[in-house]
Amino acid sequence: MAVISNLNKVSVTAQLNNGTKDGKVKTLSLSLGSLDVNRYDNQKAMNIVNALEPCLSKSVYEVLKVEVSKLTNDD
């Protein structure tokens, strides 16, 4: 029996540098929201983050992508 994975949701969040505490970087999240799974492109997401960064009061520390998929059995 095989398992089928269907991508249902893609979201991107820019983690903004909010200083350090006890030697660890604190971050604030700036979500780009849920994106169209059929049109999502990593480069386009980074282009959006890069275009927004000069408008933000904090620098981008890292960019995270979250994918949610539905798993089903192939009967």
All heavy atoms as TSV, in Angstrom:
chain	resi	resn	atom	element	x	y	z
A	1	MET	N	N	0.858	-1.178	0.000
A	1	MET	CA	C	0.000	0.000	0.000
A	1	MET	C	C	0.901	1.236	0.000
A	1	MET	O	O	1.814	1.365	0.801
A	1	MET	CB	C	-0.893	-0.006	1.238
A	1	MET	CG	C	-1.823	1.155	1.275
A	1	MET	SD	S	-2.967	1.284	2.678
A	1	MET	CE	C	-3.238	-0.336	3.255
A	2	ALA	N	N	0.634	2.144	-0.898
A	2	ALA	CA	C	1.399	3.392	-1.015
A	2	ALA	C	C	0.665	4.515	-0.296
A	2	ALA	O	O	-0.544	4.459	-0.082
A	2	ALA	CB	C	1.593	3.754	-2.470
A	3	VAL	N	N	1.403	5.525	0.066
A	3	VAL	CA	C	0.832	6.708	0.709
A	3	VAL	C	C	0.913	7.869	-0.271
A	3	VAL	O	O	1.945	8.088	-0.912
A	3	VAL	CB	C	1.582	7.055	2.015
A	3	VAL	CG1	C	1.060	8.340	2.602
A	3	VAL	CG2	C	1.482	5.916	3.004
A	4	ILE	N	N	-0.178	8.609	-0.379
A	4	ILE	CA	C	-0.237	9.783	-1.246
A	4	ILE	C	C	-0.170	11.039	-0.373
A	4	ILE	O	O	-0.857	11.133	0.643
A	4	ILE	CB	C	-1.530	9.793	-2.074
A	4	ILE	CG1	C	-1.578	8.567	-2.978
A	4	ILE	CG2	C	-1.651	11.070	-2.880
A	4	ILE	CD1	C	-2.895	8.380	-3.689
A	5	SER	N	N	0.649	11.981	-0.791
A	5	SER	CA	C	0.784	13.251	-0.079
A	5	SER	C	C	0.274	14.372	-0.982
A	5	SER	O	O	0.757	14.540	-2.102
A	5	SER	CB	C	2.247	13.498	0.278
A	5	SER	OG	O	2.409	14.757	0.875
A	6	ASN	N	N	-0.720	15.112	-0.495
A	6	ASN	CA	C	-1.274	16.244	-1.239
A	6	ASN	C	C	-1.021	17.530	-0.468
A	6	ASN	O	O	-1.485	17.684	0.664
A	6	ASN	CB	C	-2.780	16.073	-1.454
A	6	ASN	CG	C	-3.091	14.931	-2.388
A	6	ASN	OD1	O	-2.564	14.868	-3.479
A	6	ASN	ND2	N	-3.922	14.005	-1.948
A	7	LEU	N	N	-0.279	18.443	-1.083
A	7	LEU	CA	C	0.043	19.723	-0.462
A	7	LEU	C	C	-1.216	20.579	-0.369
A	7	LEU	O	O	-1.883	20.826	-1.359
A	7	LEU	CB	C	1.117	20.449	-1.268
A	7	LEU	CG	C	1.619	21.771	-0.716
A	7	LEU	CD1	C	2.265	21.580	0.648
A	7	LEU	CD2	C	2.618	22.382	-1.687
A	8	ASN	N	N	-1.572	21.003	0.851
A	8	ASN	CA	C	-2.781	21.791	1.087
A	8	ASN	C	C	-2.510	23.257	1.374
A	8	ASN	O	O	-3.350	24.106	1.101
A	8	ASN	CB	C	-3.581	21.228	2.266
A	8	ASN	CG	C	-4.224	19.909	1.954
A	8	ASN	OD1	O	-4.314	19.494	0.810
A	8	ASN	ND2	N	-4.680	19.225	2.978
A	9	LYS	N	N	-1.343	23.558	1.962
A	9	LYS	CA	C	-1.104	24.924	2.428
A	9	LYS	C	C	0.392	25.214	2.432
A	9	LYS	O	O	1.192	24.362	2.806
A	9	LYS	CB	C	-1.672	25.082	3.845
A	9	LYS	CG	C	-1.471	26.435	4.470
A	9	LYS	CD	C	-2.057	26.459	5.881
A	9	LYS	CE	C	-1.742	27.750	6.581
A	9	LYS	NZ	N	-2.250	27.782	7.949
A	10	VAL	N	N	0.738	26.437	2.016
A	10	VAL	CA	C	2.114	26.924	2.101
A	10	VAL	C	C	2.063	28.303	2.740
A	10	VAL	O	O	1.258	29.145	2.348
A	10	VAL	CB	C	2.785	27.036	0.715
A	10	VAL	CG1	C	4.174	27.628	0.840
A	10	VAL	CG2	C	2.855	25.694	0.028
A	11	SER	N	N	2.903	28.523	3.742
A	11	SER	CA	C	2.993	29.852	4.336
A	11	SER	C	C	4.461	30.204	4.549
A	11	SER	O	O	5.307	29.331	4.715
A	11	SER	CB	C	2.219	29.934	5.661
A	11	SER	OG	O	2.742	29.037	6.601
A	12	VAL	N	N	4.745	31.510	4.520
A	12	VAL	CA	C	6.107	32.006	4.704
A	12	VAL	C	C	6.085	33.063	5.799
A	12	VAL	O	O	5.199	33.923	5.828
A	12	VAL	CB	C	6.664	32.597	3.388
A	12	VAL	CG1	C	8.000	33.278	3.611
A	12	VAL	CG2	C	6.798	31.506	2.333
A	13	THR	N	N	7.066	32.983	6.689
A	13	THR	CA	C	7.197	33.941	7.779
A	13	THR	C	C	8.623	34.464	7.828
A	13	THR	O	O	9.569	33.679	7.809
A	13	THR	CB	C	6.859	33.275	9.135
A	13	THR	OG1	O	5.551	32.735	9.080
A	13	THR	CG2	C	6.947	34.266	10.274
A	14	ALA	N	N	8.759	35.776	7.853
A	14	ALA	CA	C	10.067	36.391	8.057
A	14	ALA	C	C	10.243	36.593	9.561
A	14	ALA	O	O	9.376	37.171	10.218
A	14	ALA	CB	C	10.156	37.722	7.328
A	15	GLN	N	N	11.331	36.085	10.098
A	15	GLN	CA	C	11.664	36.281	11.504
A	15	GLN	C	C	12.560	37.510	11.585
A	15	GLN	O	O	13.646	37.532	10.999
A	15	GLN	CB	C	12.383	35.046	12.066
A	15	GLN	CG	C	11.555	33.777	12.016
A	15	GLN	CD	C	10.354	33.861	12.918
A	15	GLN	OE1	O	10.441	34.216	14.087
A	15	GLN	NE2	N	9.197	33.539	12.371
A	16	LEU	N	N	12.073	38.536	12.284
A	16	LEU	CA	C	12.812	39.796	12.385
A	16	LEU	C	C	13.646	39.825	13.654
A	16	LEU	O	O	13.190	39.388	14.714
A	16	LEU	CB	C	11.830	40.969	12.371
A	16	LEU	CG	C	10.837	41.005	11.209
A	16	LEU	CD1	C	9.921	42.218	11.341
A	16	LEU	CD2	C	11.550	40.998	9.877
A	17	ASN	N	N	14.856	40.346	13.543
A	17	ASN	CA	C	15.765	40.431	14.682
A	17	ASN	C	C	15.252	41.481	15.664
A	17	ASN	O	O	15.131	42.656	15.331
A	17	ASN	CB	C	17.165	40.793	14.193
A	17	ASN	CG	C	18.191	40.730	15.292
A	17	ASN	OD1	O	17.897	40.936	16.464
A	17	ASN	ND2	N	19.415	40.440	14.905
A	18	ASN	N	N	14.949	41.040	16.880
A	18	ASN	CA	C	14.451	41.932	17.923
A	18	ASN	C	C	15.435	42.013	19.081
A	18	ASN	O	O	15.051	42.114	20.238
A	18	ASN	CB	C	13.075	41.449	18.413
A	18	ASN	CG	C	12.334	42.499	19.203
A	18	ASN	OD1	O	12.470	43.681	18.944
A	18	ASN	ND2	N	11.557	42.075	20.182
A	19	GLY	N	N	16.719	41.920	18.755
A	19	GLY	CA	C	17.753	42.017	19.785
A	19	GLY	C	C	18.100	40.652	20.362
A	19	GLY	O	O	17.679	39.616	19.863
A	20	THR	N	N	18.884	40.686	21.434
A	20	THR	CA	C	19.300	39.442	22.086
A	20	THR	C	C	18.960	39.474	23.565
A	20	THR	O	O	18.824	40.540	24.166
A	20	THR	CB	C	20.812	39.204	21.923
A	20	THR	OG1	O	21.508	40.322	22.483
A	20	THR	CG2	C	21.221	39.031	20.480
A	21	LYS	N	N	18.813	38.298	24.108
A	21	LYS	CA	C	18.600	38.141	25.544
A	21	LYS	C	C	19.327	36.876	25.956
A	21	LYS	O	O	19.122	35.818	25.358
A	21	LYS	CB	C	17.114	38.028	25.874
A	21	LYS	CG	C	16.847	37.907	27.361
A	21	LYS	CD	C	15.372	37.908	27.670
A	21	LYS	CE	C	15.180	37.816	29.170
A	21	LYS	NZ	N	13.762	37.826	29.528
A	22	ASP	N	N	20.196	37.008	26.930
A	22	ASP	CA	C	21.005	35.882	27.406
A	22	ASP	C	C	21.775	35.226	26.259
A	22	ASP	O	O	21.915	34.006	26.196
A	22	ASP	CB	C	20.130	34.838	28.122
A	22	ASP	CG	C	19.396	35.407	29.321
A	22	ASP	OD1	O	19.966	36.286	30.009
A	22	ASP	OD2	O	18.245	34.984	29.579
A	23	GLY	N	N	22.255	36.038	25.312
A	23	GLY	CA	C	23.049	35.540	24.199
A	23	GLY	C	C	22.253	34.910	23.068
A	23	GLY	O	O	22.838	34.423	22.111
A	24	LYS	N	N	20.931	34.907	23.168
A	24	LYS	CA	C	20.096	34.319	22.120
A	24	LYS	C	C	19.319	35.414	21.403
A	24	LYS	O	O	18.837	36.350	22.024
A	24	LYS	CB	C	19.121	33.306	22.710
A	24	LYS	CG	C	19.805	32.100	23.318
A	24	LYS	CD	C	18.797	31.094	23.817
A	24	LYS	CE	C	19.511	29.904	24.422
A	24	LYS	NZ	N	18.587	28.904	24.914
A	25	VAL	N	N	19.194	35.265	20.083
A	25	VAL	CA	C	18.467	36.240	19.288
A	25	VAL	C	C	16.969	36.094	19.543
A	25	VAL	O	O	16.427	34.991	19.510
A	25	VAL	CB	C	18.756	36.056	17.776
A	25	VAL	CG1	C	17.919	37.009	16.938
A	25	VAL	CG2	C	20.235	36.255	17.491
A	26	LYS	N	N	16.322	37.225	19.849
A	26	LYS	CA	C	14.861	37.246	19.979
A	26	LYS	C	C	14.305	37.680	18.633
A	26	LYS	O	O	14.895	38.516	17.954
A	26	LYS	CB	C	14.425	38.231	21.060
A	26	LYS	CG	C	14.945	37.893	22.447
A	26	LYS	CD	C	14.372	38.763	23.536
A	26	LYS	CE	C	14.365	40.227	23.209
A	26	LYS	NZ	N	13.808	41.071	24.256
A	27	THR	N	N	13.183	37.099	18.228
A	27	THR	CA	C	12.621	37.436	16.930
A	27	THR	C	C	11.147	37.818	17.030
A	27	THR	O	O	10.455	37.457	17.987
A	27	THR	CB	C	12.739	36.255	15.934
A	27	THR	OG1	O	12.054	35.121	16.462
A	27	THR	CG2	C	14.189	35.908	15.665
A	28	LEU	N	N	10.722	38.561	16.035
A	28	LEU	CA	C	9.315	38.884	15.819
A	28	LEU	C	C	8.918	38.251	14.492
A	28	LEU	O	O	9.716	38.217	13.558
A	28	LEU	CB	C	9.114	40.399	15.724
A	28	LEU	CG	C	9.508	41.230	16.928
A	28	LEU	CD1	C	9.468	42.718	16.574
A	28	LEU	CD2	C	8.563	40.942	18.073
A	29	SER	N	N	7.698	37.759	14.391
A	29	SER	CA	C	7.245	37.107	13.161
A	29	SER	C	C	6.455	38.067	12.285
A	29	SER	O	O	5.571	38.775	12.760
A	29	SER	CB	C	6.363	35.911	13.495
A	29	SER	OG	O	7.111	34.931	14.169
A	30	LEU	N	N	6.780	38.049	10.996
A	30	LEU	CA	C	6.028	38.799	9.994
A	30	LEU	C	C	5.582	37.793	8.941
A	30	LEU	O	O	6.376	37.305	8.145
A	30	LEU	CB	C	6.892	39.884	9.354
A	30	LEU	CG	C	6.267	40.641	8.188
A	30	LEU	CD1	C	5.025	41.413	8.667
A	30	LEU	CD2	C	7.270	41.571	7.564
A	31	SER	N	N	4.298	37.447	8.965
A	31	SER	CA	C	3.774	36.413	8.083
A	31	SER	C	C	3.365	36.986	6.732
A	31	SER	O	O	2.754	38.047	6.658
A	31	SER	CB	C	2.560	35.739	8.736
A	31	SER	OG	O	1.979	34.819	7.843
A	32	LEU	N	N	3.698	36.259	5.679
A	32	LEU	CA	C	3.191	36.592	4.350
A	32	LEU	C	C	1.839	35.922	4.135
A	32	LEU	O	O	1.230	36.083	3.090
A	32	LEU	CB	C	4.162	36.147	3.261
A	32	LEU	CG	C	5.557	36.753	3.276
A	32	LEU	CD1	C	6.339	36.298	2.058
A	32	LEU	CD2	C	5.511	38.266	3.343
A	33	GLY	N	N	1.384	35.165	5.118
A	33	GLY	CA	C	0.082	34.506	5.056
A	33	GLY	C	C	0.127	33.230	4.247
A	33	GLY	O	O	1.171	32.795	3.776
A	34	SER	N	N	-1.023	32.617	4.093
A	34	SER	CA	C	-1.124	31.411	3.274
A	34	SER	C	C	-1.000	31.796	1.808
A	34	SER	O	O	-1.597	32.768	1.354
A	34	SER	CB	C	-2.467	30.722	3.511
A	34	SER	OG	O	-2.520	30.225	4.815
A	35	LEU	N	N	-0.229	31.016	1.083
A	35	LEU	CA	C	0.030	31.313	-0.315
A	35	LEU	C	C	-0.570	30.221	-1.194
A	35	LEU	O	O	-0.736	29.084	-0.769
A	35	LEU	CB	C	1.542	31.426	-0.542
A	35	LEU	CG	C	2.235	32.431	0.385
A	35	LEU	CD1	C	3.736	32.333	0.240
A	35	LEU	CD2	C	1.773	33.842	0.077
A	36	ASP	N	N	-0.901	30.564	-2.413
A	36	ASP	CA	C	-1.492	29.621	-3.362
A	36	ASP	C	C	-0.498	28.483	-3.628
A	36	ASP	O	O	0.590	28.714	-4.163
A	36	ASP	CB	C	-1.819	30.353	-4.660
A	36	ASP	CG	C	-2.563	29.502	-5.654
A	36	ASP	OD1	O	-2.363	28.264	-5.677
A	36	ASP	OD2	O	-3.354	30.064	-6.430
A	37	VAL	N	N	-0.869	27.262	-3.269
A	37	VAL	CA	C	0.048	26.129	-3.411
A	37	VAL	C	C	0.392	25.842	-4.870
A	37	VAL	O	O	1.455	25.293	-5.157
A	37	VAL	CB	C	-0.487	24.851	-2.727
A	37	VAL	CG1	C	-0.638	25.059	-1.238
A	37	VAL	CG2	C	-1.793	24.395	-3.345
A	38	ASN	N	N	-0.481	26.211	-5.786
A	38	ASN	CA	C	-0.232	25.950	-7.209
A	38	ASN	C	C	0.649	27.009	-7.857
A	38	ASN	O	O	1.192	26.787	-8.936
A	38	ASN	CB	C	-1.564	25.867	-7.971
A	38	ASN	CG	C	-2.395	24.711	-7.484
A	38	ASN	OD1	O	-1.905	23.602	-7.317
A	38	ASN	ND2	N	-3.662	24.965	-7.214
A	39	ARG	N	N	0.794	28.160	-7.214
A	39	ARG	CA	C	1.600	29.248	-7.783
A	39	ARG	C	C	2.803	29.612	-6.918
A	39	ARG	O	O	3.568	30.500	-7.265
A	39	ARG	CB	C	0.727	30.484	-7.979
A	39	ARG	CG	C	-0.356	30.259	-8.993
A	39	ARG	CD	C	-1.169	31.489	-9.206
A	39	ARG	NE	N	-2.186	31.240	-10.205
A	39	ARG	CZ	C	-3.154	32.051	-10.491
A	39	ARG	NH1	N	-3.257	33.195	-9.856
A	39	ARG	NH2	N	-4.041	31.744	-11.407
A	40	TYR	N	N	2.965	28.939	-5.782
A	40	TYR	CA	C	4.053	29.260	-4.866
A	40	TYR	C	C	5.409	29.025	-5.537
A	40	TYR	O	O	5.610	28.057	-6.258
A	40	TYR	CB	C	3.976	28.427	-3.582
A	40	TYR	CG	C	5.158	28.683	-2.696
A	40	TYR	CD1	C	5.193	29.808	-1.897
A	40	TYR	CD2	C	6.269	27.855	-2.733
A	40	TYR	CE1	C	6.306	30.089	-1.118
A	40	TYR	CE2	C	7.378	28.123	-1.962
A	40	TYR	CZ	C	7.394	29.241	-1.158
A	40	TYR	OH	O	8.493	29.523	-0.412
A	41	ASP	N	N	6.345	29.930	-5.238
A	41	ASP	CA	C	7.707	29.838	-5.767
A	41	ASP	C	C	8.645	30.393	-4.694
A	41	ASP	O	O	8.434	31.508	-4.210
A	41	ASP	CB	C	7.784	30.663	-7.057
A	41	ASP	CG	C	9.156	30.659	-7.671
A	41	ASP	OD1	O	9.995	31.474	-7.244
A	41	ASP	OD2	O	9.380	29.845	-8.579
A	42	ASN	N	N	9.670	29.621	-4.324
A	42	ASN	CA	C	10.610	30.059	-3.285
A	42	ASN	C	C	11.252	31.400	-3.611
A	42	ASN	O	O	11.380	32.266	-2.739
A	42	ASN	CB	C	11.708	29.018	-3.081
A	42	ASN	CG	C	11.228	27.773	-2.388
A	42	ASN	OD1	O	10.298	27.808	-1.584
A	42	ASN	ND2	N	11.859	26.650	-2.687
A	43	GLN	N	N	11.663	31.574	-4.856
A	43	GLN	CA	C	12.327	32.812	-5.245
A	43	GLN	C	C	11.401	34.008	-5.116
A	43	GLN	O	O	11.799	35.071	-4.630
A	43	GLN	CB	C	12.867	32.718	-6.683
A	43	GLN	CG	C	13.671	33.929	-7.104
A	43	GLN	CD	C	14.921	34.117	-6.264
A	43	GLN	OE1	O	15.744	33.213	-6.171
A	43	GLN	NE2	N	15.084	35.281	-5.651
A	44	LYS	N	N	10.145	33.844	-5.524
A	44	LYS	CA	C	9.187	34.944	-5.409
A	44	LYS	C	C	8.944	35.310	-3.948
A	44	LYS	O	O	8.840	36.500	-3.613
A	44	LYS	CB	C	7.867	34.574	-6.083
A	44	LYS	CG	C	7.973	34.540	-7.587
A	44	LYS	CD	C	6.661	34.115	-8.215
A	44	LYS	CE	C	6.804	33.971	-9.721
A	44	LYS	NZ	N	5.579	33.464	-10.337
A	45	ALA	N	N	8.867	34.308	-3.071
A	45	ALA	CA	C	8.674	34.586	-1.642
A	45	ALA	C	C	9.849	35.387	-1.090
A	45	ALA	O	O	9.659	36.363	-0.358
A	45	ALA	CB	C	8.493	33.282	-0.866
A	46	MET	N	N	11.079	34.989	-1.458
A	46	MET	CA	C	12.259	35.734	-0.998
A	46	MET	C	C	12.307	37.128	-1.596
A	46	MET	O	O	12.719	38.075	-0.927
A	46	MET	CB	C	13.545	34.970	-1.333
A	46	MET	CG	C	13.787	33.776	-0.444
A	46	MET	SD	S	13.900	34.168	1.319
A	46	MET	CE	C	15.403	35.101	1.368
A	47	ASN	N	N	11.847	37.276	-2.844
A	47	ASN	CA	C	11.807	38.596	-3.458
A	47	ASN	C	C	10.881	39.528	-2.682
A	47	ASN	O	O	11.185	40.712	-2.491
A	47	ASN	CB	C	11.347	38.510	-4.917
A	47	ASN	CG	C	12.365	37.870	-5.828
A	47	ASN	OD1	O	13.530	37.697	-5.466
A	47	ASN	ND2	N	11.932	37.495	-7.012
A	48	ILE	N	N	9.751	39.007	-2.225
A	48	ILE	CA	C	8.812	39.807	-1.430
A	48	ILE	C	C	9.462	40.223	-0.118
A	48	ILE	O	O	9.402	41.389	0.272
A	48	ILE	CB	C	7.503	39.031	-1.182
A	48	ILE	CG1	C	6.738	38.847	-2.493
A	48	ILE	CG2	C	6.637	39.737	-0.138
A	48	ILE	CD1	C	5.593	37.871	-2.413
A	49	VAL	N	N	10.094	39.275	0.570
A	49	VAL	CA	C	10.756	39.586	1.840
A	49	VAL	C	C	11.859	40.619	1.622
A	49	VAL	O	O	11.967	41.590	2.375
A	49	VAL	CB	C	11.324	38.301	2.500
A	49	VAL	CG1	C	12.194	38.640	3.705
A	49	VAL	CG2	C	10.185	37.369	2.905
A	50	ASN	N	N	12.657	40.435	0.591
A	50	ASN	CA	C	13.750	41.382	0.297
A	50	ASN	C	C	13.220	42.770	-0.047
A	50	ASN	O	O	13.835	43.780	0.309
A	50	ASN	CB	C	14.630	40.853	-0.829
A	50	ASN	CG	C	15.436	39.639	-0.419
A	50	ASN	OD1	O	15.709	39.427	0.756
A	50	ASN	ND2	N	15.786	38.816	-1.381
A	51	ALA	N	N	12.080	42.833	-0.731
A	51	ALA	CA	C	11.482	44.131	-1.070
A	51	ALA	C	C	10.921	44.817	0.176
A	51	ALA	O	O	10.962	46.048	0.276
A	51	ALA	CB	C	10.387	43.948	-2.116
A	52	LEU	N	N	10.401	44.040	1.109
A	52	LEU	CA	C	9.832	44.615	2.339
A	52	LEU	C	C	10.894	45.070	3.334
A	52	LEU	O	O	10.674	46.017	4.093
A	52	LEU	CB	C	8.929	43.584	3.030
A	52	LEU	CG	C	7.585	43.290	2.402
A	52	LEU	CD1	C	6.911	42.124	3.120
A	52	LEU	CD2	C	6.705	44.518	2.430
A	53	GLU	N	N	12.034	44.405	3.352
A	53	GLU	CA	C	13.039	44.653	4.396
A	53	GLU	C	C	13.425	46.126	4.551
A	53	GLU	O	O	13.508	46.612	5.690
A	53	GLU	CB	C	14.279	43.787	4.184
A	53	GLU	CG	C	15.234	43.872	5.368
A	53	GLU	CD	C	16.312	42.812	5.347
A	53	GLU	OE1	O	16.584	42.230	4.282
A	53	GLU	OE2	O	16.894	42.581	6.409
A	54	PRO	N	N	13.645	46.896	3.493
A	54	PRO	CA	C	14.006	48.308	3.688
A	54	PRO	C	C	12.898	49.129	4.364
A	54	PRO	O	O	13.175	50.186	4.930
A	54	PRO	CB	C	14.260	48.824	2.272
A	54	PRO	CG	C	14.511	47.623	1.437
A	54	PRO	CD	C	13.720	46.514	2.071
A	55	CYS	N	N	11.670	48.642	4.314
A	55	CYS	CA	C	10.539	49.351	4.924
A	55	CYS	C	C	10.344	48.992	6.395
A	55	CYS	O	O	9.548	49.629	7.089
A	55	CYS	CB	C	9.240	49.013	4.183
A	55	CYS	SG	S	9.296	49.375	2.422
A	56	LEU	N	N	11.059	47.987	6.862
A	56	LEU	CA	C	10.894	47.499	8.233
A	56	LEU	C	C	11.887	48.165	9.168
A	56	LEU	O	O	13.002	48.507	8.773
A	56	LEU	CB	C	11.097	45.980	8.268
A	56	LEU	CG	C	10.192	45.163	7.349
A	56	LEU	CD1	C	10.634	43.699	7.335
A	56	LEU	CD2	C	8.742	45.283	7.773
A	57	SER	N	N	11.495	48.319	10.423
A	57	SER	CA	C	12.391	48.918	11.407
A	57	SER	C	C	13.379	47.898	11.976
A	57	SER	O	O	14.331	48.270	12.653
A	57	SER	CB	C	11.582	49.547	12.540
A	57	SER	OG	O	10.810	48.562	13.205
A	58	LYS	N	N	13.173	46.634	11.676
A	58	LYS	CA	C	14.065	45.567	12.160
A	58	LYS	C	C	14.572	44.782	10.957
A	58	LYS	O	O	13.907	44.677	9.937
A	58	LYS	CB	C	13.308	44.636	13.099
A	58	LYS	CG	C	12.544	45.376	14.189
A	58	LYS	CD	C	12.776	44.765	15.515
A	58	LYS	CE	C	11.985	45.524	16.571
A	58	LYS	NZ	N	12.810	46.332	17.384
A	59	SER	N	N	15.765	44.197	11.083
A	59	SER	CA	C	16.324	43.419	9.978
A	59	SER	C	C	15.780	41.994	9.984
A	59	SER	O	O	15.375	41.467	11.028
A	59	SER	CB	C	17.855	43.393	10.067
A	59	SER	OG	O	18.259	42.742	11.257
A	60	VAL	N	N	15.785	41.379	8.815
A	60	VAL	CA	C	15.325	39.997	8.690
A	60	VAL	C	C	16.428	39.080	9.206
A	60	VAL	O	O	17.575	39.141	8.758
A	60	VAL	CB	C	14.962	39.652	7.233
A	60	VAL	CG1	C	14.602	38.175	7.107
A	60	VAL	CG2	C	13.813	40.531	6.753
A	61	TYR	N	N	16.089	38.224	10.167
A	61	TYR	CA	C	17.030	37.274	10.758
A	61	TYR	C	C	17.027	35.968	9.962
A	61	TYR	O	O	18.074	35.410	9.655
A	61	TYR	CB	C	16.659	37.030	12.215
A	61	TYR	CG	C	17.512	36.015	12.921
A	61	TYR	CD1	C	18.837	36.280	13.221
A	61	TYR	CD2	C	16.986	34.782	13.290
A	61	TYR	CE1	C	19.623	35.346	13.862
A	61	TYR	CE2	C	17.761	33.839	13.941
A	61	TYR	CZ	C	19.079	34.125	14.226
A	61	TYR	OH	O	19.864	33.188	14.855
A	62	GLU	N	N	15.824	35.469	9.633
A	62	GLU	CA	C	15.687	34.265	8.831
A	62	GLU	C	C	14.288	34.220	8.229
A	62	GLU	O	O	13.394	34.946	8.668
A	62	GLU	CB	C	15.948	32.993	9.644
A	62	GLU	CG	C	14.969	32.741	10.769
A	62	GLU	CD	C	15.327	31.525	11.612
A	62	GLU	OE1	O	16.255	30.775	11.257
A	62	GLU	OE2	O	14.669	31.321	12.644
A	63	VAL	N	N	14.119	33.398	7.219
A	63	VAL	CA	C	12.823	33.242	6.559
A	63	VAL	C	C	12.439	31.770	6.645
A	63	VAL	O	O	13.237	30.892	6.303
A	63	VAL	CB	C	12.879	33.698	5.080
A	63	VAL	CG1	C	11.535	33.522	4.410
A	63	VAL	CG2	C	13.336	35.153	4.994
A	64	LEU	N	N	11.215	31.512	7.121
A	64	LEU	CA	C	10.738	30.144	7.306
A	64	LEU	C	C	9.573	29.848	6.377
A	64	LEU	O	O	8.692	30.687	6.181
A	64	LEU	CB	C	10.270	29.937	8.746
A	64	LEU	CG	C	11.280	30.253	9.843
A	64	LEU	CD1	C	10.631	30.110	11.210
A	64	LEU	CD2	C	12.488	29.341	9.732
A	65	LYS	N	N	9.588	28.655	5.802
A	65	LYS	CA	C	8.475	28.191	4.968
A	65	LYS	C	C	7.859	26.981	5.657
A	65	LYS	O	O	8.572	26.065	6.079
A	65	LYS	CB	C	8.966	27.792	3.579
A	65	LYS	CG	C	7.870	27.188	2.706
A	65	LYS	CD	C	8.340	26.876	1.299
A	65	LYS	CE	C	9.038	25.562	1.227
A	65	LYS	NZ	N	9.302	25.098	-0.147
A	66	VAL	N	N	6.531	26.973	5.768
A	66	VAL	CA	C	5.811	25.847	6.368
A	66	VAL	C	C	4.872	25.280	5.319
A	66	VAL	O	O	4.104	26.021	4.696
A	66	VAL	CB	C	5.009	26.286	7.614
A	66	VAL	CG1	C	4.205	25.135	8.183
A	66	VAL	CG2	C	5.950	26.855	8.668
A	67	GLU	N	N	4.961	23.974	5.127
A	67	GLU	CA	C	4.069	23.278	4.204
A	67	GLU	C	C	3.197	22.307	4.994
A	67	GLU	O	O	3.699	21.606	5.876
A	67	GLU	CB	C	4.865	22.497	3.161
A	67	GLU	CG	C	5.712	23.363	2.264
A	67	GLU	CD	C	6.531	22.560	1.271
A	67	GLU	OE1	O	6.828	21.381	1.532
A	67	GLU	OE2	O	6.858	23.127	0.228
A	68	VAL	N	N	1.914	22.282	4.669
A	68	VAL	CA	C	0.982	21.353	5.301
A	68	VAL	C	C	0.420	20.462	4.204
A	68	VAL	O	O	-0.120	20.956	3.206
A	68	VAL	CB	C	-0.165	22.087	6.029
A	68	VAL	CG1	C	-1.150	21.099	6.611
A	68	VAL	CG2	C	0.398	22.989	7.120
A	69	SER	N	N	0.567	19.151	4.388
A	69	SER	CA	C	0.093	18.193	3.409
A	69	SER	C	C	-0.868	17.206	4.066
A	69	SER	O	O	-0.756	16.916	5.257
A	69	SER	CB	C	1.250	17.397	2.799
A	69	SER	OG	O	2.115	18.249	2.105
A	70	LYS	N	N	-1.775	16.687	3.273
A	70	LYS	CA	C	-2.706	15.651	3.722
A	70	LYS	C	C	-2.187	14.318	3.218
A	70	LYS	O	O	-1.875	14.167	2.030
A	70	LYS	CB	C	-4.105	15.916	3.174
A	70	LYS	CG	C	-5.118	14.882	3.588
A	70	LYS	CD	C	-6.483	15.222	3.002
A	70	LYS	CE	C	-7.516	14.185	3.369
A	70	LYS	NZ	N	-8.825	14.506	2.789
A	71	LEU	N	N	-2.052	13.350	4.126
A	71	LEU	CA	C	-1.585	12.019	3.753
A	71	LEU	C	C	-2.779	11.075	3.700
A	71	LEU	O	O	-3.600	11.048	4.612
A	71	LEU	CB	C	-0.580	11.504	4.772
A	71	LEU	CG	C	0.693	12.319	4.960
A	71	LEU	CD1	C	1.560	11.688	6.029
A	71	LEU	CD2	C	1.456	12.452	3.660
A	72	THR	N	N	-2.852	10.293	2.638
A	72	THR	CA	C	-3.909	9.289	2.492
A	72	THR	C	C	-3.315	7.999	1.948
A	72	THR	O	O	-2.261	8.014	1.306
A	72	THR	CB	C	-5.028	9.771	1.544
A	72	THR	OG1	O	-4.453	10.127	0.306
A	72	THR	CG2	C	-5.786	10.953	2.124
A	73	ASN	N	N	-3.993	6.907	2.228
A	73	ASN	CA	C	-3.590	5.624	1.666
A	73	ASN	C	C	-4.099	5.493	0.249
A	73	ASN	O	O	-5.227	5.881	-0.058
A	73	ASN	CB	C	-4.163	4.465	2.506
A	73	ASN	CG	C	-3.490	4.344	3.844
A	73	ASN	OD1	O	-2.278	4.475	3.931
A	73	ASN	ND2	N	-4.262	4.100	4.876
A	74	ASP	N	N	-3.259	4.951	-0.619
A	74	ASP	CA	C	-3.659	4.684	-1.997
A	74	ASP	C	C	-4.179	3.256	-2.043
A	74	ASP	O	O	-3.399	2.309	-2.043
A	74	ASP	CB	C	-2.461	4.859	-2.931
A	74	ASP	CG	C	-2.823	4.625	-4.375
A	74	ASP	OD1	O	-4.009	4.775	-4.729
A	74	ASP	OD2	O	-1.890	4.319	-5.156
A	75	ASP	N	N	-5.490	3.121	-2.039
A	75	ASP	CA	C	-6.081	1.779	-2.001
A	75	ASP	C	C	-6.217	1.171	-3.362
A	75	ASP	O	O	-6.485	1.638	-4.338
A	75	ASP	CB	C	-7.469	1.824	-1.339
A	75	ASP	CG	C	-7.333	2.188	0.148
A	75	ASP	OD1	O	-6.342	1.798	0.753
A	75	ASP	OD2	O	-8.245	2.868	0.657
